[in-house]
Amino acid sequence: MEQLGNRIFLFYQSCDCDHHRRHQMKDGTLYHLRPLSTEGQYTNSGKESYQLLQPVIPFGGGVKFAINENLRIGVEFGFRKIFTDYLDDVSTSYPDYNELLLTNGPIAVQLSYRGDELPGGDPTFPSKDTQRGGSAQKDIYYFTGINITFRPSFGSGGGSSRSRGFGKKGRYGCPTVPL
């Protein structure tokens, strides 16, 4: 963390683990996709099911501006590198239509191929092994956020005019070190 005047710059990197339950809404009903094996997992295709718990490497940074002693406004950006290609339940290729229908039912088939729902989309289910996703690269996701932080003061905290409340004195921030 680096502080310049009333601006605080934050950078972070750590290790994390995410749990993703992939789901899709169809006709007002929420379906969890992993049990439906929309790429043919749990069939004779030989594809293994993906894990819901995956390691993640988070990166990010942001800046906060001190409006006054008790109010800060910030903007941050976060990026997550995950070690699966199934964040969106799409990775390799389409399964065999008949095998998926027989093994997992019509909902699995409907949620495996949604191209027929697009304007001008092809209503025909793609043939087996047609590319559905790109498994050469693992999935990533990112986000941005705007935040407002307000620190209320409670009580006099010892009578000092610089009191933060709860009996503590002084300001938040990095300690100053003489050079």
Backbone as a chain_set.jsonl record, in Angstrom:
{"seq": "MEQLGNRIFLFYQSCDCDHHRRHQMKDGTLYHLRPLSTEGQYTNSGKESYQLLQPVIPFGGGVKFAINENLRIGVEFGFRKIFTDYLDDVSTSYPDYNELLLTNGPIAVQLSYRGDELPGGDPTFPSKDTQRGGSAQKDIYYFTGINITFRPSFGSGGGSSRSRGFGKKGRYGCPTVPL", "coords": {"N": [[0.855, -1.168, 0.0], [0.557, 2.225, -0.77], [0.741, 5.589, 0.146], [-0.149, 8.759, -0.915], [-0.516, 11.957, -0.207], [-3.885, 12.612, -0.048], [-4.59, 10.318, -1.322], [-4.767, 6.825, -1.571], [-3.095, 4.067, -2.703], [-3.768, 0.787, -3.586], [-2.551, -2.48, -3.928], [-2.836, -5.895, -4.654], [-2.129, -9.381, -4.252], [-2.665, -12.795, -3.945], [-3.42, -16.131, -2.78], [-6.235, -18.208, -3.434], [-9.393, -19.915, -3.195], [-12.1, -20.95, -5.083], [-15.575, -21.717, -5.197], [-17.724, -22.841, -7.503], [-20.954, -23.12, -8.552], [-22.267, -24.023, -11.334], [-25.019, -22.888, -13.124], [-28.133, -22.656, -14.875], [-30.849, -20.838, -16.198], [-33.951, -21.863, -17.352], [-36.964, -21.482, -18.85], [-37.957, -20.3, -16.493], [-37.062, -21.988, -14.478], [-34.419, -22.992, -12.362], [-31.519, -24.694, -13.16], [-28.977, -26.863, -12.141], [-25.92, -27.335, -13.674], [-23.759, -29.186, -13.644], [-24.615, -31.857, -12.721], [-26.15, -32.505, -14.957], [-24.367, -32.933, -16.969], [-23.557, -31.539, -19.469], [-21.654, -31.68, -21.489], [-21.316, -34.294, -21.909], [-20.164, -35.752, -19.844], [-20.274, -38.451, -17.54], [-21.318, -40.189, -19.358], [-20.728, -42.589, -21.981], [-18.622, -41.316, -23.157], [-16.135, -40.929, -22.085], [-15.263, -38.602, -20.924], [-14.327, -36.836, -18.027], [-15.963, -35.637, -15.066], [-16.046, -32.237, -13.94], [-14.494, -30.472, -11.191], [-16.047, -28.706, -8.515], [-14.791, -27.061, -6.687], [-12.098, -24.992, -6.978], [-8.657, -23.942, -7.318], [-7.558, -20.523, -7.17], [-5.925, -17.64, -8.412], [-5.787, -14.528, -7.263], [-5.521, -11.196, -8.505], [-5.102, -7.663, -8.306], [-6.012, -4.191, -7.86], [-6.337, -0.807, -6.716], [-7.619, 2.477, -5.953], [-8.043, 4.814, -3.327], [-9.696, 7.71, -2.209], [-9.43, 10.165, 0.219], [-11.987, 11.932, 1.39], [-12.706, 13.332, 3.667], [-11.872, 13.155, 7.197], [-13.463, 10.986, 7.948], [-14.621, 9.854, 5.669], [-14.252, 8.043, 2.704], [-13.7, 7.444, -0.753], [-13.516, 4.984, -3.23], [-12.053, 3.15, -5.996], [-11.751, 0.02, -7.513], [-10.122, -2.746, -9.135], [-10.328, -6.099, -9.989], [-8.895, -9.241, -10.824], [-9.141, -12.614, -11.702], [-7.468, -15.609, -11.98], [-8.244, -18.779, -12.81], [-8.088, -22.367, -12.426], [-9.5, -24.063, -14.139], [-11.503, -24.997, -16.94], [-14.146, -24.881, -16.889], [-15.734, -22.852, -15.798], [-17.934, -21.655, -16.945], [-19.311, -23.917, -17.662], [-18.615, -24.835, -20.14], [-16.308, -26.331, -22.273], [-14.945, -28.27, -24.096], [-16.127, -30.138, -26.484], [-19.246, -30.913, -28.2], [-21.466, -33.455, -26.979], [-22.66, -36.722, -28.06], [-25.871, -36.514, -29.321], [-28.026, -38.423, -29.026], [-26.979, -40.179, -27.077], [-26.601, -38.449, -24.89], [-29.249, -37.664, -24.468], [-30.426, -40.149, -23.808], [-28.934, -40.879, -21.52], [-29.006, -38.634, -19.73], [-31.326, -37.177, -20.143], [-33.944, -34.965, -21.558], [-33.693, -32.267, -20.669], [-30.953, -31.931, -20.208], [-30.028, -32.09, -22.833], [-31.298, -29.839, -23.96], [-30.064, -27.764, -22.505], [-27.442, -28.131, -23.153], [-27.084, -27.303, -25.768], [-27.79, -24.158, -26.816], [-28.129, -22.618, -29.002], [-30.358, -22.516, -30.609], [-32.023, -20.722, -29.42], [-31.252, -18.204, -30.046], [-31.794, -15.273, -32.073], [-32.33, -16.126, -35.359], [-30.844, -18.381, -34.997], [-29.47, -21.716, -35.342], [-31.571, -24.477, -35.228], [-30.766, -27.091, -35.06], [-29.179, -29.629, -33.247], [-25.708, -29.706, -32.686], [-23.364, -31.924, -34.328], [-21.699, -34.803, -32.869], [-18.63, -34.176, -31.186], [-18.266, -31.654, -32.315], [-16.806, -28.478, -32.011], [-17.276, -26.888, -28.951], [-16.276, -25.23, -27.028], [-13.174, -23.683, -25.978], [-10.645, -25.479, -24.926], [-7.958, -25.065, -24.614], [-7.106, -22.857, -23.192], [-7.459, -21.859, -19.827], [-10.244, -20.668, -17.832], [-10.931, -17.217, -16.954], [-11.826, -14.465, -14.856], [-12.999, -11.13, -14.188], [-13.492, -8.079, -12.349], [-14.863, -4.861, -11.517], [-15.131, -2.244, -9.147], [-16.805, 0.261, -7.249], [-16.453, 1.937, -4.26], [-17.655, 3.206, -1.14], [-16.547, 4.347, 1.887], [-17.427, 4.832, 5.149], [-16.675, 6.043, 8.3], [-18.019, 6.051, 11.319], [-18.053, 8.226, 14.196], [-18.002, 7.548, 17.61], [-18.765, 8.711, 20.706], [-16.578, 10.551, 22.96], [-14.043, 9.588, 23.398], [-11.893, 10.136, 25.16], [-11.537, 12.846, 25.1], [-9.953, 14.247, 23.26], [-9.519, 16.406, 20.45], [-8.871, 15.168, 18.14], [-9.951, 12.641, 18.174], [-10.926, 9.365, 17.2], [-13.015, 7.924, 18.058], [-14.26, 5.329, 20.222], [-12.255, 5.538, 22.108], [-9.75, 5.753, 20.872], [-7.021, 7.58, 19.536], [-5.901, 9.838, 16.965], [-5.069, 9.439, 13.424], [-6.221, 7.382, 10.691], [-4.231, 5.36, 8.497], [-0.98, 5.033, 6.998], [1.885, 4.786, 9.106], [4.074, 7.555, 9.654], [7.45, 7.804, 8.711], [10.464, 9.191, 9.556], [12.91, 10.331, 7.235]], "CA": [[0.0, 0.0, 0.0], [1.319, 3.457, -0.857], [-0.126, 6.727, 0.414], [0.338, 10.03, -1.429], [-1.514, 12.969, 0.115], [-5.146, 12.005, 0.366], [-4.85, 9.157, -2.184], [-4.145, 5.583, -1.12], [-3.07, 3.092, -3.783], [-3.747, -0.57, -3.057], [-2.263, -3.556, -4.863], [-2.854, -7.143, -3.911], [-2.002, -10.674, -4.906], [-2.687, -13.844, -2.928], [-3.985, -17.388, -3.266], [-7.63, -18.305, -3.044], [-10.097, -21.081, -3.704], [-13.475, -20.585, -5.394], [-16.557, -22.788, -5.384], [-18.661, -22.363, -8.519], [-22.04, -23.996, -8.946], [-22.746, -23.53, -12.611], [-26.445, -23.115, -13.27], [-28.747, -21.985, -16.007], [-32.29, -20.671, -16.083], [-34.695, -22.243, -18.554], [-38.411, -21.423, -18.614], [-38.221, -19.931, -15.111], [-36.539, -22.987, -13.542], [-32.966, -22.975, -12.226], [-30.936, -26.034, -13.281], [-27.546, -26.985, -11.889], [-25.44, -27.945, -14.911], [-22.822, -30.303, -13.466], [-25.291, -33.165, -12.753], [-26.707, -32.766, -16.289], [-23.209, -33.256, -17.823], [-23.908, -30.997, -20.784], [-20.638, -32.039, -22.483], [-21.26, -35.747, -22.028], [-19.589, -36.434, -18.697], [-21.165, -39.511, -17.024], [-21.782, -41.041, -20.454], [-19.65, -43.442, -22.493], [-17.685, -40.478, -23.912], [-14.821, -40.951, -21.447], [-14.969, -37.312, -20.305], [-14.508, -36.819, -16.581], [-16.676, -34.484, -14.542], [-15.186, -31.203, -13.379], [-14.624, -30.203, -9.767], [-16.672, -27.42, -8.211], [-13.849, -26.282, -5.907], [-10.91, -24.791, -7.803], [-7.734, -22.899, -6.846], [-7.657, -19.247, -7.872], [-4.896, -16.65, -8.098], [-6.369, -13.192, -7.453], [-4.689, -10.013, -8.706], [-5.959, -6.49, -8.367], [-5.524, -2.938, -7.331], [-7.333, 0.243, -6.661], [-7.232, 3.749, -5.367], [-9.035, 5.405, -2.438], [-9.515, 9.135, -1.983], [-9.972, 10.618, 1.488], [-12.776, 13.161, 1.249], [-12.426, 13.954, 4.954], [-11.356, 12.19, 8.177], [-14.344, 9.825, 8.109], [-15.244, 9.434, 4.415], [-13.34, 7.713, 1.604], [-14.31, 6.893, -1.97], [-12.494, 4.205, -3.916], [-12.314, 2.37, -7.2], [-10.803, -1.085, -7.581], [-10.216, -3.696, -10.236], [-9.835, -7.416, -9.595], [-8.735, -10.213, -11.905], [-8.977, -13.947, -11.126], [-7.0, -16.696, -12.845], [-8.667, -20.037, -12.214], [-7.441, -23.518, -13.037], [-10.482, -24.931, -14.771], [-12.12, -24.42, -18.127], [-15.59, -25.11, -16.744], [-16.412, -21.803, -15.062], [-19.208, -21.459, -17.629], [-19.787, -25.244, -18.045], [-18.273, -25.056, -21.548], [-14.864, -26.521, -22.407], [-14.38, -28.967, -25.256], [-16.969, -30.393, -27.656], [-20.606, -31.402, -27.952], [-21.594, -34.911, -26.883], [-23.618, -37.337, -28.971], [-27.238, -36.125, -28.96], [-28.819, -39.567, -28.551], [-26.4, -40.701, -25.842], [-26.917, -37.491, -23.843], [-30.688, -37.775, -24.234], [-30.685, -41.424, -23.132], [-28.272, -40.917, -20.217], [-29.322, -37.533, -18.819], [-32.663, -36.637, -20.375], [-34.138, -33.85, -22.497], [-33.206, -30.982, -20.142], [-29.512, -31.904, -20.47], [-29.864, -31.787, -24.265], [-31.716, -28.453, -24.187], [-29.101, -26.845, -21.927], [-26.145, -28.351, -23.789], [-27.057, -26.474, -26.972], [-28.78, -23.089, -26.683], [-28.078, -21.818, -30.221], [-31.69, -22.382, -31.185], [-32.719, -19.64, -28.731], [-30.791, -16.932, -30.596], [-32.477, -14.875, -33.303], [-31.685, -16.695, -36.542], [-29.989, -19.495, -34.584], [-29.705, -23.031, -35.939], [-32.278, -25.334, -34.277], [-30.222, -28.446, -35.098], [-28.121, -29.927, -32.277], [-24.46, -29.984, -33.415], [-22.933, -33.326, -34.335], [-20.744, -35.182, -31.832], [-17.262, -33.66, -31.273], [-18.196, -30.288, -32.828], [-16.216, -27.63, -30.968], [-18.224, -26.159, -28.114], [-15.481, -24.234, -26.309], [-11.744, -23.775, -26.249], [-10.026, -26.017, -23.715], [-6.518, -24.779, -24.585], [-6.872, -21.849, -22.164], [-8.365, -21.935, -18.682], [-11.103, -19.496, -17.699], [-10.574, -16.092, -16.09], [-12.88, -13.472, -14.716], [-12.545, -9.887, -13.591], [-14.561, -7.216, -11.876], [-14.514, -3.525, -11.064], [-16.039, -1.814, -8.095], [-16.717, 1.586, -6.641], [-16.866, 1.782, -2.87], [-17.688, 4.355, -0.244], [-16.277, 3.914, 3.244], [-17.738, 5.841, 6.152], [-16.289, 5.628, 9.639], [-18.72, 6.904, 12.286], [-17.388, 8.5, 15.469], [-18.871, 7.286, 18.753], [-18.227, 9.155, 21.989], [-15.481, 11.506, 22.936], [-12.798, 8.825, 23.334], [-10.774, 10.689, 25.924], [-11.58, 14.292, 25.083], [-9.087, 14.858, 22.253], [-10.224, 16.872, 19.252], [-8.519, 14.273, 17.036], [-10.406, 11.304, 18.544], [-11.647, 8.581, 16.19], [-14.076, 7.193, 18.723], [-13.875, 4.106, 20.924], [-11.087, 5.78, 22.94], [-8.497, 5.762, 20.113], [-6.698, 8.902, 19.024], [-5.055, 9.884, 15.784], [-5.649, 9.245, 12.094], [-5.94, 6.139, 10.003], [-3.246, 5.52, 7.444], [0.353, 4.483, 7.239], [2.674, 5.624, 9.995], [5.129, 8.311, 8.978], [8.806, 7.445, 9.123], [11.384, 10.246, 9.102], [13.991, 9.86, 6.371]], "C": [[0.898, 1.227, 0.0], [0.36, 4.615, -0.664], [0.54, 7.99, -0.087], [-0.736, 11.072, -1.162], [-2.785, 12.307, 0.612], [-5.53, 10.808, -0.522], [-4.101, 7.955, -1.627], [-4.234, 4.59, -2.268], [-2.925, 1.704, -3.179], [-3.451, -1.558, -4.178], [-2.286, -4.85, -4.072], [-2.663, -8.334, -4.832], [-1.951, -11.7, -3.787], [-3.139, -15.138, -3.578], [-5.385, -17.521, -2.715], [-8.198, -19.601, -3.592], [-11.541, -20.662, -3.934], [-14.33, -21.832, -5.574], [-17.622, -22.247, -6.332], [-19.699, -23.434, -8.801], [-22.615, -23.419, -10.227], [-24.227, -23.869, -12.73], [-26.968, -22.274, -14.422], [-30.251, -21.925, -15.78], [-32.935, -21.047, -17.411], [-36.162, -22.275, -18.18], [-38.742, -21.164, -17.146], [-37.725, -20.92, -14.069], [-35.016, -22.93, -13.556], [-32.448, -24.409, -12.244], [-29.448, -25.963, -12.973], [-26.96, -27.845, -13.008], [-24.532, -29.153, -14.711], [-23.529, -31.666, -13.47], [-25.875, -33.512, -14.124], [-25.64, -33.153, -17.296], [-23.437, -32.85, -19.272], [-22.857, -31.231, -21.865], [-20.46, -33.552, -22.576], [-20.513, -36.451, -20.909], [-20.659, -37.401, -18.167], [-21.782, -40.347, -18.147], [-20.609, -41.917, -20.873], [-18.585, -42.646, -23.244], [-16.272, -40.516, -23.337], [-14.434, -39.634, -20.811], [-15.241, -37.397, -18.81], [-15.25, -35.55, -16.168], [-15.683, -33.491, -13.948], [-15.477, -31.023, -11.891], [-15.251, -28.823, -9.552], [-15.736, -26.494, -7.431], [-12.534, -26.209, -6.673], [-9.982, -23.761, -7.186], [-7.815, -21.672, -7.752], [-6.465, -18.387, -7.467], [-5.508, -15.272, -8.358], [-5.29, -12.119, -7.612], [-5.617, -8.813, -8.67], [-5.296, -5.273, -7.797], [-6.623, -1.919, -7.324], [-6.77, 1.493, -6.053], [-8.394, 4.232, -4.502], [-8.684, 6.87, -2.242], [-10.177, 9.499, -0.663], [-10.685, 11.949, 1.261], [-12.619, 14.006, 2.512], [-11.963, 12.857, 5.899], [-12.174, 10.896, 8.216], [-14.918, 9.271, 6.816], [-14.187, 9.213, 3.337], [-14.15, 7.14, 0.442], [-13.208, 6.176, -2.73], [-13.001, 3.515, -5.158], [-11.295, 1.24, -7.207], [-11.129, -2.007, -8.751], [-9.635, -5.006, -9.738], [-9.855, -8.371, -10.772], [-8.477, -11.561, -11.244], [-8.581, -14.951, -12.202], [-7.408, -17.992, -12.156], [-8.127, -21.206, -13.024], [-8.446, -24.558, -13.524], [-10.977, -24.234, -16.027], [-13.635, -24.576, -18.061], [-16.274, -24.055, -15.888], [-17.814, -21.575, -15.633], [-19.829, -22.772, -18.112], [-19.534, -25.544, -19.526], [-16.762, -25.226, -21.644], [-14.458, -27.104, -23.75], [-15.355, -29.07, -26.423], [-18.35, -30.905, -27.237], [-20.605, -32.925, -27.849], [-22.524, -35.436, -27.982], [-25.03, -37.044, -28.462], [-28.009, -37.288, -28.339], [-28.285, -40.129, -27.231], [-26.698, -39.767, -24.662], [-28.395, -37.553, -23.478], [-31.015, -39.031, -23.434], [-30.127, -41.429, -21.706], [-28.81, -39.865, -19.251], [-30.647, -36.839, -19.08], [-32.716, -35.402, -21.242], [-33.65, -32.498, -21.98], [-31.704, -30.848, -20.377], [-29.243, -31.546, -21.922], [-30.199, -30.322, -24.534], [-30.686, -27.453, -23.654], [-27.689, -27.031, -22.483], [-25.996, -27.47, -25.026], [-28.171, -25.453, -26.892], [-28.808, -22.195, -27.921], [-29.429, -21.601, -30.863], [-32.485, -21.247, -30.529], [-32.304, -18.264, -29.239], [-31.602, -16.56, -31.83], [-31.702, -15.376, -34.518], [-30.786, -17.867, -36.227], [-30.404, -20.81, -35.235], [-30.405, -23.932, -34.918], [-31.708, -26.759, -34.19], [-29.086, -28.6, -34.093], [-26.852, -30.286, -33.052], [-24.064, -31.46, -33.326], [-21.87, -33.554, -33.268], [-19.347, -34.671, -32.192], [-17.139, -32.32, -31.992], [-17.703, -29.398, -31.692], [-17.289, -26.815, -30.271], [-17.523, -25.021, -27.379], [-14.031, -24.385, -26.689], [-11.015, -24.23, -24.995], [-8.531, -25.717, -23.62], [-6.174, -23.753, -23.499], [-7.904, -22.011, -21.064], [-9.134, -20.623, -18.565], [-10.493, -18.447, -16.764], [-11.842, -15.274, -15.871], [-12.317, -12.247, -14.023], [-13.754, -9.069, -13.175], [-13.998, -5.841, -11.563], [-15.529, -3.133, -9.998], [-15.764, -0.39, -7.662], [-17.207, 1.416, -5.218], [-16.799, 3.104, -2.131], [-17.506, 3.806, 1.162], [-16.548, 5.076, 4.185], [-17.404, 5.28, 7.517], [-16.989, 6.55, 10.633], [-17.881, 7.093, 13.543], [-18.399, 8.301, 16.577], [-18.178, 7.771, 20.008], [-17.046, 10.076, 21.822], [-14.126, 10.82, 22.913], [-11.641, 9.467, 24.056], [-10.654, 12.19, 25.812], [-10.708, 14.965, 24.047], [-9.916, 15.298, 21.053], [-9.921, 15.983, 18.051], [-9.011, 12.852, 17.285], [-11.171, 10.65, 17.401], [-12.851, 7.891, 16.798], [-13.513, 5.934, 19.346], [-12.58, 4.298, 21.711], [-9.768, 5.818, 22.194], [-8.275, 7.14, 19.533], [-5.87, 8.793, 17.756], [-5.821, 9.628, 14.502], [-5.367, 7.834, 11.604], [-4.855, 6.399, 8.96], [-1.928, 4.901, 7.847], [1.091, 5.381, 8.22], [3.74, 6.359, 9.204], [6.47, 7.933, 9.57], [9.728, 8.548, 8.634], [12.515, 9.64, 8.289], [15.296, 10.49, 6.717]], "O": [[1.904, 1.254, 0.709], [-0.724, 4.626, -1.248], [1.682, 8.27, 0.277], [-1.77, 11.07, -1.83], [-2.764, 11.537, 1.573], [-6.668, 10.343, -0.474], [-2.933, 8.062, -1.255], [-5.327, 4.3, -2.755], [-2.047, 1.478, -2.347], [-4.039, -1.475, -5.256], [-1.805, -4.895, -2.94], [-2.991, -8.296, -6.018], [-1.265, -11.494, -2.786], [-3.23, -15.221, -4.803], [-5.687, -16.999, -1.642], [-7.543, -20.297, -4.368], [-12.148, -20.066, -3.045], [-13.857, -22.866, -6.046], [-18.337, -21.303, -5.997], [-19.36, -24.533, -9.241], [-23.362, -22.44, -10.199], [-24.637, -25.0, -12.467], [-26.332, -21.321, -14.871], [-30.846, -22.855, -15.235], [-32.502, -20.593, -18.47], [-36.56, -23.02, -17.285], [-39.692, -21.736, -16.612], [-37.949, -20.708, -12.878], [-34.397, -22.832, -14.616], [-32.879, -25.242, -11.447], [-28.743, -25.096, -13.489], [-27.44, -28.949, -13.265], [-24.54, -30.063, -15.539], [-23.073, -32.567, -14.174], [-26.075, -34.689, -14.426], [-25.966, -33.653, -18.373], [-23.501, -33.687, -20.173], [-23.132, -31.005, -23.044], [-19.548, -34.031, -23.251], [-20.25, -37.648, -21.016], [-21.849, -37.152, -18.355], [-22.689, -41.139, -17.891], [-19.598, -41.972, -20.172], [-17.729, -43.237, -23.902], [-15.314, -40.171, -24.029], [-13.366, -39.546, -20.206], [-16.25, -37.956, -18.379], [-15.17, -34.522, -16.841], [-14.602, -33.877, -13.505], [-16.551, -31.372, -11.402], [-15.007, -27.893, -10.321], [-15.873, -25.273, -7.507], [-11.928, -27.236, -6.98], [-10.454, -22.796, -6.585], [-8.103, -21.779, -8.944], [-6.047, -18.405, -6.309], [-5.726, -14.885, -9.507], [-4.269, -12.146, -6.923], [-6.802, -8.941, -8.975], [-4.165, -5.32, -7.314], [-7.708, -2.142, -7.862], [-5.597, 1.559, -5.685], [-9.561, 4.092, -4.868], [-7.512, 7.225, -2.122], [-11.346, 9.183, -0.443], [-10.05, 12.964, 0.975], [-12.428, 15.221, 2.447], [-11.687, 11.741, 5.459], [-11.628, 9.828, 8.49], [-15.653, 8.285, 6.864], [-13.343, 10.074, 3.087], [-15.148, 6.446, 0.638], [-12.098, 6.691, -2.861], [-14.202, 3.322, -5.349], [-10.114, 1.463, -6.94], [-12.245, -2.034, -9.269], [-8.564, -5.021, -9.131], [-10.746, -8.304, -11.619], [-7.673, -11.644, -10.316], [-9.277, -15.116, -13.204], [-6.966, -18.27, -11.041], [-7.752, -21.041, -14.185], [-8.263, -25.762, -13.343], [-10.874, -23.014, -16.149], [-14.324, -24.418, -19.069], [-17.315, -24.343, -15.297], [-18.762, -21.331, -14.887], [-20.78, -22.745, -18.893], [-20.181, -26.422, -20.097], [-16.009, -24.38, -21.161], [-13.689, -26.477, -24.478], [-15.4, -28.175, -27.267], [-18.579, -31.275, -26.085], [-19.844, -33.603, -28.539], [-23.1, -34.656, -28.74], [-25.34, -37.302, -27.299], [-28.577, -37.154, -27.255], [-29.068, -40.512, -26.362], [-27.012, -40.231, -23.566], [-28.748, -37.499, -22.3], [-31.796, -38.977, -22.485], [-30.777, -41.927, -20.788], [-29.046, -40.164, -18.081], [-31.05, -35.982, -18.294], [-31.684, -34.849, -21.621], [-33.231, -31.658, -22.776], [-31.229, -29.763, -20.712], [-28.325, -30.778, -22.212], [-29.47, -29.639, -25.253], [-30.455, -26.413, -24.271], [-26.834, -26.167, -22.294], [-24.913, -26.952, -25.3], [-29.349, -25.808, -26.898], [-29.435, -21.136, -27.905], [-29.634, -20.62, -31.578], [-33.529, -20.856, -31.05], [-32.936, -17.264, -28.899], [-32.052, -17.443, -32.559], [-30.521, -15.062, -34.667], [-30.033, -18.313, -37.093], [-31.558, -20.983, -35.629], [-29.87, -24.132, -33.828], [-32.127, -27.542, -33.337], [-28.146, -27.805, -34.082], [-26.911, -31.089, -33.982], [-24.395, -32.146, -32.359], [-21.218, -32.611, -32.818], [-18.933, -34.727, -33.35], [-16.022, -31.877, -32.259], [-18.132, -29.546, -30.547], [-18.1, -26.143, -30.909], [-18.118, -23.97, -27.14], [-13.694, -25.126, -27.612], [-10.792, -23.427, -24.089], [-7.899, -26.085, -22.629], [-5.073, -23.779, -22.949], [-9.077, -22.268, -21.332], [-8.733, -19.601, -19.123], [-9.661, -18.754, -15.91], [-12.809, -15.393, -16.623], [-11.286, -12.316, -13.354], [-14.882, -9.331, -13.593], [-12.793, -5.683, -11.368], [-16.648, -3.644, -9.97], [-14.631, 0.089, -7.709], [-18.258, 0.819, -4.988], [-16.005, 3.988, -2.451], [-18.229, 2.901, 1.579], [-15.98, 6.159, 4.042], [-17.806, 4.166, 7.852], [-16.598, 7.709, 10.777], [-17.093, 6.221, 13.908], [-19.517, 8.813, 16.509], [-17.099, 7.282, 20.34], [-16.579, 10.345, 20.715], [-13.149, 11.411, 22.453], [-10.502, 9.355, 23.604], [-9.731, 12.765, 26.389], [-10.727, 16.193, 23.966], [-10.893, 14.645, 20.687], [-10.635, 16.035, 17.049], [-8.513, 11.927, 16.644], [-11.965, 11.299, 16.72], [-13.647, 7.312, 16.059], [-12.398, 5.523, 19.023], [-11.869, 3.325, 21.961], [-8.725, 5.912, 22.842], [-9.217, 7.797, 19.09], [-5.221, 7.777, 17.508], [-7.052, 9.602, 14.486], [-4.416, 7.181, 12.034], [-4.604, 7.547, 8.592], [-1.801, 4.315, 8.923], [0.943, 6.602, 8.175], [4.248, 5.849, 8.206], [6.604, 7.762, 10.781], [9.78, 8.824, 7.435], [13.02, 8.566, 8.615], [16.31, 10.2, 6.082]]}, "num_chains": 1, "name": "protein.A"}
